[in-house]
Amino acid sequence: VQLQASGGGLVQPGGSLRLSCVASGFSFRSTPMYWLRQGAGKGLELISGISSAGSTRHYADSVKGRFTISRDNSKNTMYLQMDNLRSDDTAVYYCAKDEGGDSRGQGTLVTVSS
């Protein structure tokens, strides 16, 4: 199993970023997927999940209304569109195939700062 998140960077408060997660080594199209994040000195937080077909999505209250999860099964890729970013969104973001994040690969750092 390989999961590679990318797309992070430095953005000002109120800005947007789109993260991508490329998956390999398992049947992506039949697997629910998740985004998690970990801020400095904080625990791992599950922020969003999407069903295998993309028809069901859920979000943590902390990101609801600002983040949008999606997937393209033809490309073995999942996305996280992040809008109206805030300073407390600063974290390393990971994609995983389990809610606990045990399968997460290398994350991507998102820094929200002016």
C-alpha positions in Angstrom: 0.0 0.0 0.0 1.3 3.4 -1.0 -0.4 6.7 -0.3 1.3 9.9 -1.3 -0.3 13.2 -0.3 0.8 16.4 -2.0 -0.3 20.0 -2.7 0.5 21.6 0.6 2.2 24.9 1.1 2.0 28.4 2.6 -1.3 30.2 2.2 -2.7 33.4 3.8 -5.8 33.2 6.0 -8.9 33.1 3.9 -7.0 31.4 1.0 -7.4 28.0 -0.7 -5.4 25.0 -1.4 -6.2 21.6 -3.1 -4.5 18.5 -1.8 -4.1 15.3 -3.8 -3.5 11.8 -2.7 -2.3 9.2 -5.2 -2.9 5.6 -4.1 -1.4 2.3 -5.3 -1.0 -1.3 -4.1 -4.7 -2.0 -3.3 -8.1 -1.7 -4.9 -8.6 2.0 -4.7 -12.0 2.0 -6.4 -13.5 -0.3 -3.8 -12.0 1.3 -0.7 -13.4 4.2 1.4 -10.7 6.8 1.9 -9.9 9.4 4.5 -8.1 12.6 5.2 -6.5 13.2 8.6 -4.2 16.0 9.9 -1.9 16.6 12.8 -1.0 20.0 14.1 2.2 20.7 16.0 1.9 19.2 19.5 -1.6 17.7 18.7 -3.0 14.3 18.0 -4.0 12.9 14.7 -7.5 14.3 13.7 -9.8 12.6 11.2 -11.3 15.4 9.2 -13.0 13.8 6.2 -14.0 10.6 4.6 -15.5 9.4 1.3 -17.1 6.2 0.3 -15.7 4.0 -2.4 -18.0 5.4 -5.1 -17.8 8.9 -3.8 -21.5 9.1 -3.0 -21.2 9.5 0.7 -18.9 12.1 2.4 -18.5 13.2 5.9 -16.6 16.0 7.6 -15.4 16.9 11.1 -17.2 19.9 12.5 -13.8 21.8 12.4 -13.8 21.8 8.6 -17.5 21.4 7.6 -18.6 24.0 5.1 -15.0 24.9 4.2 -13.4 21.7 2.9 -14.6 19.4 0.1 -13.5 15.8 -0.4 -13.7 14.1 -3.7 -12.1 11.2 -5.7 -11.4 10.1 -9.2 -11.3 6.3 -9.3 -10.0 6.3 -12.8 -6.9 8.0 -11.6 -6.6 6.3 -8.2 -6.6 9.8 -6.7 -8.4 11.5 -3.9 -8.6 15.3 -3.4 -9.3 17.7 -0.6 -10.3 21.2 -1.6 -9.7 23.6 1.3 -11.3 27.0 1.2 -11.4 29.9 3.7 -8.4 28.5 5.5 -7.6 29.6 9.0 -4.5 29.6 11.1 -5.7 26.6 13.1 -5.8 24.6 9.9 -2.0 24.6 10.0 -1.0 20.9 10.1 0.5 18.0 8.3 -2.2 16.4 6.2 -2.4 12.7 5.5 -4.5 10.4 3.4 -5.3 6.9 4.6 -7.5 3.9 3.8 -8.5 3.5 7.5 -10.2 6.0 9.8 -7.4 5.6 12.4 -4.7 6.6 9.9 -2.6 3.5 10.4 -2.1 3.2 6.6 -1.1 6.9 6.1 1.9 7.6 4.1 4.0 10.7 3.9 1.9 13.8 4.5 2.0 17.3 3.1 2.4 20.4 5.2 -0.1 23.1 5.1 0.8 26.4 6.8 -1.8 29.2 7.1 -0.2 32.4 8.0 0.0 36.0 7.0 
